[in-house]
Amino acid sequence: MSEIENLFLLPDIAAAILQEEKYDGEELRAKLKTLTLEVLSEVSRPGSIEEVVLRYCRRRIDRTLKKIDLKDAENSADLATIYAERTAALDVASVAKEARERIEEAVTKGDLPALLANFDNKALLALGAKHLKNSSKLSFESWVTRAMRDPEAGKFKTALGKVLPEVTAR
């Protein structure tokens, strides 16, 4: 997931939340479809994809810069050469193009899981709150916290457990 909040919009998790809200059958499918269409609409808003691609590229640049080891430089000319060589390896235009294509393909296919893996926009959680719990983002976040603390393993927690990696202590 691009954002942890995107987990709640995954079809299986969203369906589990709706089932806990007593939706089933056609009504549940209709709610999921409406949620998906609104998410796709938000993503398709002018400039939305570019904002995400820009953030993604910034993170990639930042990560690349943090990994550059310049300790082998013996003088400022060496430093400049090593820096230029190691930063040239990151083709920002290519990174942006690939990110944009992944997002656009997910939108075209209506592939919500693929979209959520590549699209970081916290506004999507507000859409989830509205469609899954008929609540505000803040109320939804509070509900998630309560649901996670509940000792009972409801449908929501079970669905969440299926998509989260298993945590093991070392």
Phi and psi in radians as a Rosetta constraint file:
Dihedral C 1 N 2 CA 2 C 2 CIRCULARHARMONIC -1.253 0.35
Dihedral N 2 CA 2 C 2 N 3 CIRCULARHARMONIC -0.615 0.35
Dihedral C 2 N 3 CA 3 C 3 CIRCULARHARMONIC -2.344 0.35
Dihedral N 3 CA 3 C 3 N 4 CIRCULARHARMONIC 2.476 0.35
Dihedral C 3 N 4 CA 4 C 4 CIRCULARHARMONIC -1.050 0.35
Dihedral N 4 CA 4 C 4 N 5 CIRCULARHARMONIC -0.586 0.35
Dihedral C 4 N 5 CA 5 C 5 CIRCULARHARMONIC -1.098 0.35
Dihedral N 5 CA 5 C 5 N 6 CIRCULARHARMONIC -0.442 0.35
Dihedral C 5 N 6 CA 6 C 6 CIRCULARHARMONIC -1.149 0.35
Dihedral N 6 CA 6 C 6 N 7 CIRCULARHARMONIC -0.374 0.35
Dihedral C 6 N 7 CA 7 C 7 CIRCULARHARMONIC -0.954 0.35
Dihedral N 7 CA 7 C 7 N 8 CIRCULARHARMONIC -0.672 0.35
Dihedral C 7 N 8 CA 8 C 8 CIRCULARHARMONIC -1.214 0.35
Dihedral N 8 CA 8 C 8 N 9 CIRCULARHARMONIC -0.253 0.35
Dihedral C 8 N 9 CA 9 C 9 CIRCULARHARMONIC -1.671 0.35
Dihedral N 9 CA 9 C 9 N 10 CIRCULARHARMONIC -0.155 0.35
Dihedral C 9 N 10 CA 10 C 10 CIRCULARHARMONIC -1.020 0.35
Dihedral N 10 CA 10 C 10 N 11 CIRCULARHARMONIC 2.437 0.35
Dihedral C 10 N 11 CA 11 C 11 CIRCULARHARMONIC -0.895 0.35
Dihedral N 11 CA 11 C 11 N 12 CIRCULARHARMONIC -0.785 0.35
Dihedral C 11 N 12 CA 12 C 12 CIRCULARHARMONIC -1.172 0.35
Dihedral N 12 CA 12 C 12 N 13 CIRCULARHARMONIC -0.677 0.35
Dihedral C 12 N 13 CA 13 C 13 CIRCULARHARMONIC -1.284 0.35
Dihedral N 13 CA 13 C 13 N 14 CIRCULARHARMONIC -0.757 0.35
Dihedral C 13 N 14 CA 14 C 14 CIRCULARHARMONIC -1.041 0.35
Dihedral N 14 CA 14 C 14 N 15 CIRCULARHARMONIC -0.722 0.35
Dihedral C 14 N 15 CA 15 C 15 CIRCULARHARMONIC -1.097 0.35
Dihedral N 15 CA 15 C 15 N 16 CIRCULARHARMONIC -0.706 0.35
Dihedral C 15 N 16 CA 16 C 16 CIRCULARHARMONIC -1.118 0.35
Dihedral N 16 CA 16 C 16 N 17 CIRCULARHARMONIC -0.704 0.35
Dihedral C 16 N 17 CA 17 C 17 CIRCULARHARMONIC -1.104 0.35
Dihedral N 17 CA 17 C 17 N 18 CIRCULARHARMONIC -0.797 0.35
Dihedral C 17 N 18 CA 18 C 18 CIRCULARHARMONIC -1.124 0.35
Dihedral N 18 CA 18 C 18 N 19 CIRCULARHARMONIC -0.624 0.35
Dihedral C 18 N 19 CA 19 C 19 CIRCULARHARMONIC -1.137 0.35
Dihedral N 19 CA 19 C 19 N 20 CIRCULARHARMONIC -0.662 0.35
Dihedral C 19 N 20 CA 20 C 20 CIRCULARHARMONIC -1.163 0.35
Dihedral N 20 CA 20 C 20 N 21 CIRCULARHARMONIC -0.418 0.35
Dihedral C 20 N 21 CA 21 C 21 CIRCULARHARMONIC -1.520 0.35
Dihedral N 21 CA 21 C 21 N 22 CIRCULARHARMONIC 0.127 0.35
Dihedral C 21 N 22 CA 22 C 22 CIRCULARHARMONIC 1.323 0.35
Dihedral N 22 CA 22 C 22 N 23 CIRCULARHARMONIC 0.408 0.35
Dihedral C 22 N 23 CA 23 C 23 CIRCULARHARMONIC -1.542 0.35
Dihedral N 23 CA 23 C 23 N 24 CIRCULARHARMONIC 2.535 0.35
Dihedral C 23 N 24 CA 24 C 24 CIRCULARHARMONIC -2.707 0.35
Dihedral N 24 CA 24 C 24 N 25 CIRCULARHARMONIC 3.039 0.35
Dihedral C 24 N 25 CA 25 C 25 CIRCULARHARMONIC 0.953 0.35
Dihedral N 25 CA 25 C 25 N 26 CIRCULARHARMONIC -2.383 0.35
Dihedral C 25 N 26 CA 26 C 26 CIRCULARHARMONIC -1.117 0.35
Dihedral N 26 CA 26 C 26 N 27 CIRCULARHARMONIC -0.636 0.35
Dihedral C 26 N 27 CA 27 C 27 CIRCULARHARMONIC -1.100 0.35
Dihedral N 27 CA 27 C 27 N 28 CIRCULARHARMONIC -0.715 0.35
Dihedral C 27 N 28 CA 28 C 28 CIRCULARHARMONIC -1.133 0.35
Dihedral N 28 CA 28 C 28 N 29 CIRCULARHARMONIC -0.815 0.35
Dihedral C 28 N 29 CA 29 C 29 CIRCULARHARMONIC -1.060 0.35
Dihedral N 29 CA 29 C 29 N 30 CIRCULARHARMONIC -0.691 0.35
Dihedral C 29 N 30 CA 30 C 30 CIRCULARHARMONIC -1.138 0.35
Dihedral N 30 CA 30 C 30 N 31 CIRCULARHARMONIC -0.722 0.35
Dihedral C 30 N 31 CA 31 C 31 CIRCULARHARMONIC -1.112 0.35
Dihedral N 31 CA 31 C 31 N 32 CIRCULARHARMONIC -0.747 0.35
Dihedral C 31 N 32 CA 32 C 32 CIRCULARHARMONIC -1.118 0.35
Dihedral N 32 CA 32 C 32 N 33 CIRCULARHARMONIC -0.706 0.35
Dihedral C 32 N 33 CA 33 C 33 CIRCULARHARMONIC -1.141 0.35
Dihedral N 33 CA 33 C 33 N 34 CIRCULARHARMONIC -0.746 0.35
Dihedral C 33 N 34 CA 34 C 34 CIRCULARHARMONIC -1.095 0.35
Dihedral N 34 CA 34 C 34 N 35 CIRCULARHARMONIC -0.747 0.35
Dihedral C 34 N 35 CA 35 C 35 CIRCULARHARMONIC -1.050 0.35
Dihedral N 35 CA 35 C 35 N 36 CIRCULARHARMONIC -0.836 0.35
Dihedral C 35 N 36 CA 36 C 36 CIRCULARHARMONIC -1.035 0.35
Dihedral N 36 CA 36 C 36 N 37 CIRCULARHARMONIC -0.789 0.35
Dihedral C 36 N 37 CA 37 C 37 CIRCULARHARMONIC -1.096 0.35
Dihedral N 37 CA 37 C 37 N 38 CIRCULARHARMONIC -0.682 0.35
Dihedral C 37 N 38 CA 38 C 38 CIRCULARHARMONIC -1.205 0.35
Dihedral N 38 CA 38 C 38 N 39 CIRCULARHARMONIC -0.676 0.35
Dihedral C 38 N 39 CA 39 C 39 CIRCULARHARMONIC -1.093 0.35
Dihedral N 39 CA 39 C 39 N 40 CIRCULARHARMONIC -0.805 0.35
Dihedral C 39 N 40 CA 40 C 40 CIRCULARHARMONIC -1.087 0.35
Dihedral N 40 CA 40 C 40 N 41 CIRCULARHARMONIC -0.644 0.35
Dihedral C 40 N 41 CA 41 C 41 CIRCULARHARMONIC -1.138 0.35
Dihedral N 41 CA 41 C 41 N 42 CIRCULARHARMONIC -0.760 0.35
Dihedral C 41 N 42 CA 42 C 42 CIRCULARHARMONIC -1.075 0.35
Dihedral N 42 CA 42 C 42 N 43 CIRCULARHARMONIC -0.746 0.35
Dihedral C 42 N 43 CA 43 C 43 CIRCULARHARMONIC -1.148 0.35
Dihedral N 43 CA 43 C 43 N 44 CIRCULARHARMONIC -0.606 0.35
Dihedral C 43 N 44 CA 44 C 44 CIRCULARHARMONIC -1.424 0.35
Dihedral N 44 CA 44 C 44 N 45 CIRCULARHARMONIC -0.057 0.35
Dihedral C 44 N 45 CA 45 C 45 CIRCULARHARMONIC -1.006 0.35
Dihedral N 45 CA 45 C 45 N 46 CIRCULARHARMONIC 2.422 0.35
Dihedral C 45 N 46 CA 46 C 46 CIRCULARHARMONIC -0.919 0.35
Dihedral N 46 CA 46 C 46 N 47 CIRCULARHARMONIC 2.240 0.35
Dihedral C 46 N 47 CA 47 C 47 CIRCULARHARMONIC 1.515 0.35
Dihedral N 47 CA 47 C 47 N 48 CIRCULARHARMONIC -0.213 0.35
Dihedral C 47 N 48 CA 48 C 48 CIRCULARHARMONIC -1.113 0.35
Dihedral N 48 CA 48 C 48 N 49 CIRCULARHARMONIC -0.841 0.35
Dihedral C 48 N 49 CA 49 C 49 CIRCULARHARMONIC -1.139 0.35
Dihedral N 49 CA 49 C 49 N 50 CIRCULARHARMONIC -0.721 0.35
Dihedral C 49 N 50 CA 50 C 50 CIRCULARHARMONIC -1.082 0.35
Dihedral N 50 CA 50 C 50 N 51 CIRCULARHARMONIC -0.673 0.35
Dihedral C 50 N 51 CA 51 C 51 CIRCULARHARMONIC -1.035 0.35
Dihedral N 51 CA 51 C 51 N 52 CIRCULARHARMONIC -0.774 0.35
Dihedral C 51 N 52 CA 52 C 52 CIRCULARHARMONIC -1.192 0.35
Dihedral N 52 CA 52 C 52 N 53 CIRCULARHARMONIC -0.751 0.35
Dihedral C 52 N 53 CA 53 C 53 CIRCULARHARMONIC -1.082 0.35
Dihedral N 53 CA 53 C 53 N 54 CIRCULARHARMONIC -0.721 0.35
Dihedral C 53 N 54 CA 54 C 54 CIRCULARHARMONIC -1.090 0.35
Dihedral N 54 CA 54 C 54 N 55 CIRCULARHARMONIC -0.792 0.35
Dihedral C 54 N 55 CA 55 C 55 CIRCULARHARMONIC -1.080 0.35
Dihedral N 55 CA 55 C 55 N 56 CIRCULARHARMONIC -0.725 0.35
Dihedral C 55 N 56 CA 56 C 56 CIRCULARHARMONIC -1.082 0.35
Dihedral N 56 CA 56 C 56 N 57 CIRCULARHARMONIC -0.809 0.35
Dihedral C 56 N 57 CA 57 C 57 CIRCULARHARMONIC -1.100 0.35
Dihedral N 57 CA 57 C 57 N 58 CIRCULARHARMONIC -0.719 0.35
Dihedral C 57 N 58 CA 58 C 58 CIRCULARHARMONIC -1.041 0.35
Dihedral N 58 CA 58 C 58 N 59 CIRCULARHARMONIC -0.750 0.35
Dihedral C 58 N 59 CA 59 C 59 CIRCULARHARMONIC -1.116 0.35
Dihedral N 59 CA 59 C 59 N 60 CIRCULARHARMONIC -0.717 0.35
Dihedral C 59 N 60 CA 60 C 60 CIRCULARHARMONIC -1.129 0.35
Dihedral N 60 CA 60 C 60 N 61 CIRCULARHARMONIC -0.730 0.35
Dihedral C 60 N 61 CA 61 C 61 CIRCULARHARMONIC -1.098 0.35
Dihedral N 61 CA 61 C 61 N 62 CIRCULARHARMONIC -0.815 0.35
Dihedral C 61 N 62 CA 62 C 62 CIRCULARHARMONIC -1.037 0.35
Dihedral N 62 CA 62 C 62 N 63 CIRCULARHARMONIC -0.791 0.35
Dihedral C 62 N 63 CA 63 C 63 CIRCULARHARMONIC -1.094 0.35
Dihedral N 63 CA 63 C 63 N 64 CIRCULARHARMONIC -0.714 0.35
Dihedral C 63 N 64 CA 64 C 64 CIRCULARHARMONIC -1.103 0.35
Dihedral N 64 CA 64 C 64 N 65 CIRCULARHARMONIC -0.801 0.35
Dihedral C 64 N 65 CA 65 C 65 CIRCULARHARMONIC -1.105 0.35
Dihedral N 65 CA 65 C 65 N 66 CIRCULARHARMONIC -0.645 0.35
Dihedral C 65 N 66 CA 66 C 66 CIRCULARHARMONIC -1.197 0.35
Dihedral N 66 CA 66 C 66 N 67 CIRCULARHARMONIC -0.426 0.35
Dihedral C 66 N 67 CA 67 C 67 CIRCULARHARMONIC -1.561 0.35
Dihedral N 67 CA 67 C 67 N 68 CIRCULARHARMONIC -0.175 0.35
Dihedral C 67 N 68 CA 68 C 68 CIRCULARHARMONIC -1.278 0.35
Dihedral N 68 CA 68 C 68 N 69 CIRCULARHARMONIC 2.150 0.35
Dihedral C 68 N 69 CA 69 C 69 CIRCULARHARMONIC -1.780 0.35
Dihedral N 69 CA 69 C 69 N 70 CIRCULARHARMONIC 2.024 0.35
Dihedral C 69 N 70 CA 70 C 70 CIRCULARHARMONIC -1.875 0.35
Dihedral N 70 CA 70 C 70 N 71 CIRCULARHARMONIC 0.206 0.35
Dihedral C 70 N 71 CA 71 C 71 CIRCULARHARMONIC -1.253 0.35
Dihedral N 71 CA 71 C 71 N 72 CIRCULARHARMONIC -0.265 0.35
Dihedral C 71 N 72 CA 72 C 72 CIRCULARHARMONIC -1.341 0.35
Dihedral N 72 CA 72 C 72 N 73 CIRCULARHARMONIC -0.215 0.35
Dihedral C 72 N 73 CA 73 C 73 CIRCULARHARMONIC -1.194 0.35
Dihedral N 73 CA 73 C 73 N 74 CIRCULARHARMONIC 2.284 0.35
Dihedral C 73 N 74 CA 74 C 74 CIRCULARHARMONIC -1.735 0.35
Dihedral N 74 CA 74 C 74 N 75 CIRCULARHARMONIC -0.291 0.35
Dihedral C 74 N 75 CA 75 C 75 CIRCULARHARMONIC -2.696 0.35
Dihedral N 75 CA 75 C 75 N 76 CIRCULARHARMONIC 3.081 0.35
Dihedral C 75 N 76 CA 76 C 76 CIRCULARHARMONIC -1.147 0.35
Dihedral N 76 CA 76 C 76 N 77 CIRCULARHARMONIC -0.566 0.35
Dihedral C 76 N 77 CA 77 C 77 CIRCULARHARMONIC -1.154 0.35
Dihedral N 77 CA 77 C 77 N 78 CIRCULARHARMONIC -0.760 0.35
Dihedral C 77 N 78 CA 78 C 78 CIRCULARHARMONIC -1.045 0.35
Dihedral N 78 CA 78 C 78 N 79 CIRCULARHARMONIC -0.768 0.35
Dihedral C 78 N 79 CA 79 C 79 CIRCULARHARMONIC -1.007 0.35
Dihedral N 79 CA 79 C 79 N 80 CIRCULARHARMONIC -0.817 0.35
Dihedral C 79 N 80 CA 80 C 80 CIRCULARHARMONIC -1.104 0.35
Dihedral N 80 CA 80 C 80 N 81 CIRCULARHARMONIC -0.717 0.35
Dihedral C 80 N 81 CA 81 C 81 CIRCULARHARMONIC -1.162 0.35
Dihedral N 81 CA 81 C 81 N 82 CIRCULARHARMONIC -0.847 0.35
Dihedral C 81 N 82 CA 82 C 82 CIRCULARHARMONIC -1.063 0.35
Dihedral N 82 CA 82 C 82 N 83 CIRCULARHARMONIC -0.782 0.35
Dihedral C 82 N 83 CA 83 C 83 CIRCULARHARMONIC -1.050 0.35
Dihedral N 83 CA 83 C 83 N 84 CIRCULARHARMONIC -0.826 0.35
Dihedral C 83 N 84 CA 84 C 84 CIRCULARHARMONIC -1.084 0.35
Dihedral N 84 CA 84 C 84 N 85 CIRCULARHARMONIC -0.736 0.35
Dihedral C 84 N 85 CA 85 C 85 CIRCULARHARMONIC -1.137 0.35
Dihedral N 85 CA 85 C 85 N 86 CIRCULARHARMONIC -0.770 0.35
Dihedral C 85 N 86 CA 86 C 86 CIRCULARHARMONIC -1.351 0.35
Dihedral N 86 CA 86 C 86 N 87 CIRCULARHARMONIC -0.506 0.35
Dihedral C 86 N 87 CA 87 C 87 CIRCULARHARMONIC -1.426 0.35
Dihedral N 87 CA 87 C 87 N 88 CIRCULARHARMONIC -0.453 0.35
Dihedral C 87 N 88 CA 88 C 88 CIRCULARHARMONIC -1.151 0.35
Dihedral N 88 CA 88 C 88 N 89 CIRCULARHARMONIC -0.361 0.35
Dihedral C 88 N 89 CA 89 C 89 CIRCULARHARMONIC -1.186 0.35
Dihedral N 89 CA 89 C 89 N 90 CIRCULARHARMONIC -0.358 0.35
Dihedral C 89 N 90 CA 90 C 90 CIRCULARHARMONIC -1.669 0.35
Dihedral N 90 CA 90 C 90 N 91 CIRCULARHARMONIC 1.930 0.35
Dihedral C 90 N 91 CA 91 C 91 CIRCULARHARMONIC -1.605 0.35
Dihedral N 91 CA 91 C 91 N 92 CIRCULARHARMONIC 1.638 0.35
Dihedral C 91 N 92 CA 92 C 92 CIRCULARHARMONIC -1.070 0.35
Dihedral N 92 CA 92 C 92 N 93 CIRCULARHARMONIC -0.683 0.35
Dihedral C 92 N 93 CA 93 C 93 CIRCULARHARMONIC -1.068 0.35
Dihedral N 93 CA 93 C 93 N 94 CIRCULARHARMONIC -0.712 0.35
Dihedral C 93 N 94 CA 94 C 94 CIRCULARHARMONIC -1.175 0.35
Dihedral N 94 CA 94 C 94 N 95 CIRCULARHARMONIC -0.742 0.35
Dihedral C 94 N 95 CA 95 C 95 CIRCULARHARMONIC -1.052 0.35
Dihedral N 95 CA 95 C 95 N 96 CIRCULARHARMONIC -0.788 0.35
Dihedral C 95 N 96 CA 96 C 96 CIRCULARHARMONIC -1.110 0.35
Dihedral N 96 CA 96 C 96 N 97 CIRCULARHARMONIC -0.769 0.35
Dihedral C 96 N 97 CA 97 C 97 CIRCULARHARMONIC -1.075 0.35
Dihedral N 97 CA 97 C 97 N 98 CIRCULARHARMONIC -0.790 0.35
Dihedral C 97 N 98 CA 98 C 98 CIRCULARHARMONIC -1.124 0.35
Dihedral N 98 CA 98 C 98 N 99 CIRCULARHARMONIC -0.747 0.35
Dihedral C 98 N 99 CA 99 C 99 CIRCULARHARMONIC -1.102 0.35
Dihedral N 99 CA 99 C 99 N 100 CIRCULARHARMONIC -0.809 0.35
Dihedral C 99 N 100 CA 100 C 100 CIRCULARHARMONIC -1.059 0.35
Dihedral N 100 CA 100 C 100 N 101 CIRCULARHARMONIC -0.765 0.35
Dihedral C 100 N 101 CA 101 C 101 CIRCULARHARMONIC -1.114 0.35
Dihedral N 101 CA 101 C 101 N 102 CIRCULARHARMONIC -0.699 0.35
Dihedral C 101 N 102 CA 102 C 102 CIRCULARHARMONIC -1.078 0.35
Dihedral N 102 CA 102 C 102 N 103 CIRCULARHARMONIC -0.772 0.35
Dihedral C 102 N 103 CA 103 C 103 CIRCULARHARMONIC -1.171 0.35
Dihedral N 103 CA 103 C 103 N 104 CIRCULARHARMONIC -0.827 0.35
Dihedral C 103 N 104 CA 104 C 104 CIRCULARHARMONIC -1.109 0.35
Dihedral N 104 CA 104 C 104 N 105 CIRCULARHARMONIC -0.657 0.35
Dihedral C 104 N 105 CA 105 C 105 CIRCULARHARMONIC -1.139 0.35
Dihedral N 105 CA 105 C 105 N 106 CIRCULARHARMONIC -0.742 0.35
Dihedral C 105 N 106 CA 106 C 106 CIRCULARHARMONIC -1.085 0.35
Dihedral N 106 CA 106 C 106 N 107 CIRCULARHARMONIC -0.711 0.35
Dihedral C 106 N 107 CA 107 C 107 CIRCULARHARMONIC -1.134 0.35
Dihedral N 107 CA 107 C 107 N 108 CIRCULARHARMONIC -0.823 0.35
Dihedral C 107 N 108 CA 108 C 108 CIRCULARHARMONIC -1.022 0.35
Dihedral N 108 CA 108 C 108 N 109 CIRCULARHARMONIC -0.736 0.35
Dihedral C 108 N 109 CA 109 C 109 CIRCULARHARMONIC -1.443 0.35
Dihedral N 109 CA 109 C 109 N 110 CIRCULARHARMONIC -0.177 0.35
Dihedral C 109 N 110 CA 110 C 110 CIRCULARHARMONIC 1.171 0.35
Dihedral N 110 CA 110 C 110 N 111 CIRCULARHARMONIC 0.484 0.35
Dihedral C 110 N 111 CA 111 C 111 CIRCULARHARMONIC -1.530 0.35
Dihedral N 111 CA 111 C 111 N 112 CIRCULARHARMONIC 1.574 0.35
Dihedral C 111 N 112 CA 112 C 112 CIRCULARHARMONIC -1.067 0.35
Dihedral N 112 CA 112 C 112 N 113 CIRCULARHARMONIC -0.803 0.35
Dihedral C 112 N 113 CA 113 C 113 CIRCULARHARMONIC -1.015 0.35
Dihedral N 113 CA 113 C 113 N 114 CIRCULARHARMONIC -0.745 0.35
Dihedral C 113 N 114 CA 114 C 114 CIRCULARHARMONIC -1.142 0.35
Dihedral N 114 CA 114 C 114 N 115 CIRCULARHARMONIC -0.686 0.35
Dihedral C 114 N 115 CA 115 C 115 CIRCULARHARMONIC -1.107 0.35
Dihedral N 115 CA 115 C 115 N 116 CIRCULARHARMONIC -0.830 0.35
Dihedral C 115 N 116 CA 116 C 116 CIRCULARHARMONIC -1.128 0.35
Dihedral N 116 CA 116 C 116 N 117 CIRCULARHARMONIC -0.451 0.35
Dihedral C 116 N 117 CA 117 C 117 CIRCULARHARMONIC -1.270 0.35
Dihedral N 117 CA 117 C 117 N 118 CIRCULARHARMONIC -0.335 0.35
Dihedral C 117 N 118 CA 118 C 118 CIRCULARHARMONIC -2.120 0.35
Dihedral N 118 CA 118 C 118 N 119 CIRCULARHARMONIC -0.070 0.35
Dihedral C 118 N 119 CA 119 C 119 CIRCULARHARMONIC -2.085 0.35
Dihedral N 119 CA 119 C 119 N 120 CIRCULARHARMONIC 1.952 0.35
Dihedral C 119 N 120 CA 120 C 120 CIRCULARHARMONIC -1.818 0.35
Dihedral N 120 CA 120 C 120 N 121 CIRCULARHARMONIC 1.778 0.35
Dihedral C 120 N 121 CA 121 C 121 CIRCULARHARMONIC -2.613 0.35
Dihedral N 121 CA 121 C 121 N 122 CIRCULARHARMONIC 1.899 0.35
Dihedral C 121 N 122 CA 122 C 122 CIRCULARHARMONIC -1.121 0.35
Dihedral N 122 CA 122 C 122 N 123 CIRCULARHARMONIC -0.265 0.35
Dihedral C 122 N 123 CA 123 C 123 CIRCULARHARMONIC -1.140 0.35
Dihedral N 123 CA 123 C 123 N 124 CIRCULARHARMONIC -0.370 0.35
Dihedral C 123 N 124 CA 124 C 124 CIRCULARHARMONIC -1.124 0.35
Dihedral N 124 CA 124 C 124 N 125 CIRCULARHARMONIC -0.523 0.35
Dihedral C 124 N 125 CA 125 C 125 CIRCULARHARMONIC -1.109 0.35
Dihedral N 125 CA 125 C 125 N 126 CIRCULARHARMONIC -0.627 0.35
Dihedral C 125 N 126 CA 126 C 126 CIRCULARHARMONIC -1.091 0.35
Dihedral N 126 CA 126 C 126 N 127 CIRCULARHARMONIC -0.645 0.35
Dihedral C 126 N 127 CA 127 C 127 CIRCULARHARMONIC -1.132 0.35
Dihedral N 127 CA 127 C 127 N 128 CIRCULARHARMONIC -0.726 0.35
Dihedral C 127 N 128 CA 128 C 128 CIRCULARHARMONIC -1.057 0.35
Dihedral N 128 CA 128 C 128 N 129 CIRCULARHARMONIC -0.786 0.35
Dihedral C 128 N 129 CA 129 C 129 CIRCULARHARMONIC -1.029 0.35
Dihedral N 129 CA 129 C 129 N 130 CIRCULARHARMONIC -0.788 0.35
Dihedral C 129 N 130 CA 130 C 130 CIRCULARHARMONIC -1.099 0.35
Dihedral N 130 CA 130 C 130 N 131 CIRCULARHARMONIC -0.783 0.35
Dihedral C 130 N 131 CA 131 C 131 CIRCULARHARMONIC -1.526 0.35
Dihedral N 131 CA 131 C 131 N 132 CIRCULARHARMONIC -0.461 0.35
Dihedral C 131 N 132 CA 132 C 132 CIRCULARHARMONIC -1.635 0.35
Dihedral N 132 CA 132 C 132 N 133 CIRCULARHARMONIC -0.631 0.35
Dihedral C 132 N 133 CA 133 C 133 CIRCULARHARMONIC -2.191 0.35
Dihedral N 133 CA 133 C 133 N 134 CIRCULARHARMONIC 0.061 0.35
Dihedral C 133 N 134 CA 134 C 134 CIRCULARHARMONIC 0.869 0.35
Dihedral N 134 CA 134 C 134 N 135 CIRCULARHARMONIC 0.850 0.35
Dihedral C 134 N 135 CA 135 C 135 CIRCULARHARMONIC -2.436 0.35
Dihedral N 135 CA 135 C 135 N 136 CIRCULARHARMONIC 3.087 0.35
Dihedral C 135 N 136 CA 136 C 136 CIRCULARHARMONIC -1.383 0.35
Dihedral N 136 CA 136 C 136 N 137 CIRCULARHARMONIC 2.897 0.35
Dihedral C 136 N 137 CA 137 C 137 CIRCULARHARMONIC -1.031 0.35
Dihedral N 137 CA 137 C 137 N 138 CIRCULARHARMONIC -0.767 0.35
Dihedral C 137 N 138 CA 138 C 138 CIRCULARHARMONIC -1.089 0.35
Dihedral N 138 CA 138 C 138 N 139 CIRCULARHARMONIC -0.785 0.35
Dihedral C 138 N 139 CA 139 C 139 CIRCULARHARMONIC -1.112 0.35
Dihedral N 139 CA 139 C 139 N 140 CIRCULARHARMONIC -0.674 0.35
Dihedral C 139 N 140 CA 140 C 140 CIRCULARHARMONIC -1.127 0.35
Dihedral N 140 CA 140 C 140 N 141 CIRCULARHARMONIC -0.773 0.35
Dihedral C 140 N 141 CA 141 C 141 CIRCULARHARMONIC -1.052 0.35
Dihedral N 141 CA 141 C 141 N 142 CIRCULARHARMONIC -0.702 0.35
Dihedral C 141 N 142 CA 142 C 142 CIRCULARHARMONIC -1.123 0.35
Dihedral N 142 CA 142 C 142 N 143 CIRCULARHARMONIC -0.735 0.35
Dihedral C 142 N 143 CA 143 C 143 CIRCULARHARMONIC -1.071 0.35
Dihedral N 143 CA 143 C 143 N 144 CIRCULARHARMONIC -0.770 0.35
Dihedral C 143 N 144 CA 144 C 144 CIRCULARHARMONIC -1.010 0.35
Dihedral N 144 CA 144 C 144 N 145 CIRCULARHARMONIC -0.777 0.35
Dihedral C 144 N 145 CA 145 C 145 CIRCULARHARMONIC -1.059 0.35
Dihedral N 145 CA 145 C 145 N 146 CIRCULARHARMONIC -0.807 0.35
Dihedral C 145 N 146 CA 146 C 146 CIRCULARHARMONIC -1.110 0.35
Dihedral N 146 CA 146 C 146 N 147 CIRCULARHARMONIC -0.752 0.35
Dihedral C 146 N 147 CA 147 C 147 CIRCULARHARMONIC -1.117 0.35
Dihedral N 147 CA 147 C 147 N 148 CIRCULARHARMONIC -0.652 0.35
Dihedral C 147 N 148 CA 148 C 148 CIRCULARHARMONIC -1.230 0.35
Dihedral N 148 CA 148 C 148 N 149 CIRCULARHARMONIC -0.504 0.35
Dihedral C 148 N 149 CA 149 C 149 CIRCULARHARMONIC -1.461 0.35
Dihedral N 149 CA 149 C 149 N 150 CIRCULARHARMONIC -0.305 0.35
Dihedral C 149 N 150 CA 150 C 150 CIRCULARHARMONIC -1.111 0.35
Dihedral N 150 CA 150 C 150 N 151 CIRCULARHARMONIC 2.214 0.35
Dihedral C 150 N 151 CA 151 C 151 CIRCULARHARMONIC -1.155 0.35
Dihedral N 151 CA 151 C 151 N 152 CIRCULARHARMONIC -0.362 0.35
Dihedral C 151 N 152 CA 152 C 152 CIRCULARHARMONIC -1.340 0.35
Dihedral N 152 CA 152 C 152 N 153 CIRCULARHARMONIC 2.405 0.35
Dihedral C 152 N 153 CA 153 C 153 CIRCULARHARMONIC -1.588 0.35
Dihedral N 153 CA 153 C 153 N 154 CIRCULARHARMONIC 1.461 0.35
Dihedral C 153 N 154 CA 154 C 154 CIRCULARHARMONIC -1.260 0.35
Dihedral N 154 CA 154 C 154 N 155 CIRCULARHARMONIC 3.134 0.35
Dihedral C 154 N 155 CA 155 C 155 CIRCULARHARMONIC -1.023 0.35
Dihedral N 155 CA 155 C 155 N 156 CIRCULARHARMONIC -0.663 0.35
Dihedral C 155 N 156 CA 156 C 156 CIRCULARHARMONIC -1.074 0.35
Dihedral N 156 CA 156 C 156 N 157 CIRCULARHARMONIC -0.918 0.35
Dihedral C 156 N 157 CA 157 C 157 CIRCULARHARMONIC -1.123 0.35
Dihedral N 157 CA 157 C 157 N 158 CIRCULARHARMONIC -0.647 0.35
Dihedral C 157 N 158 CA 158 C 158 CIRCULARHARMONIC -1.125 0.35
Dihedral N 158 CA 158 C 158 N 159 CIRCULARHARMONIC -0.798 0.35
Dihedral C 158 N 159 CA 159 C 159 CIRCULARHARMONIC -1.117 0.35
Dihedral N 159 CA 159 C 159 N 160 CIRCULARHARMONIC -0.713 0.35
Dihedral C 159 N 160 CA 160 C 160 CIRCULARHARMONIC -1.109 0.35
Dihedral N 160 CA 160 C 160 N 161 CIRCULARHARMONIC -0.732 0.35
Dihedral C 160 N 161 CA 161 C 161 CIRCULARHARMONIC -1.067 0.35
Dihedral N 161 CA 161 C 161 N 162 CIRCULARHARMONIC -0.499 0.35
Dihedral C 161 N 162 CA 162 C 162 CIRCULARHARMONIC -1.279 0.35
Dihedral N 162 CA 162 C 162 N 163 CIRCULARHARMONIC -0.452 0.35
Dihedral C 162 N 163 CA 163 C 163 CIRCULARHARMONIC -1.772 0.35
Dihedral N 163 CA 163 C 163 N 164 CIRCULARHARMONIC -0.303 0.35
Dihedral C 163 N 164 CA 164 C 164 CIRCULARHARMONIC -1.474 0.35
Dihedral N 164 CA 164 C 164 N 165 CIRCULARHARMONIC 2.517 0.35
Dihedral C 164 N 165 CA 165 C 165 CIRCULARHARMONIC -1.209 0.35
Dihedral N 165 CA 165 C 165 N 166 CIRCULARHARMONIC 2.651 0.35
Dihedral C 165 N 166 CA 166 C 166 CIRCULARHARMONIC -1.299 0.35
Dihedral N 166 CA 166 C 166 N 167 CIRCULARHARMONIC 2.326 0.35
Dihedral C 166 N 167 CA 167 C 167 CIRCULARHARMONIC -1.684 0.35
Dihedral N 167 CA 167 C 167 N 168 CIRCULARHARMONIC 2.223 0.35
Dihedral C 167 N 168 CA 168 C 168 CIRCULARHARMONIC -2.200 0.35
Dihedral N 168 CA 168 C 168 N 169 CIRCULARHARMONIC 2.490 0.35
Dihedral C 168 N 169 CA 169 C 169 CIRCULARHARMONIC -1.444 0.35
Dihedral N 169 CA 169 C 169 N 170 CIRCULARHARMONIC 2.546 0.35
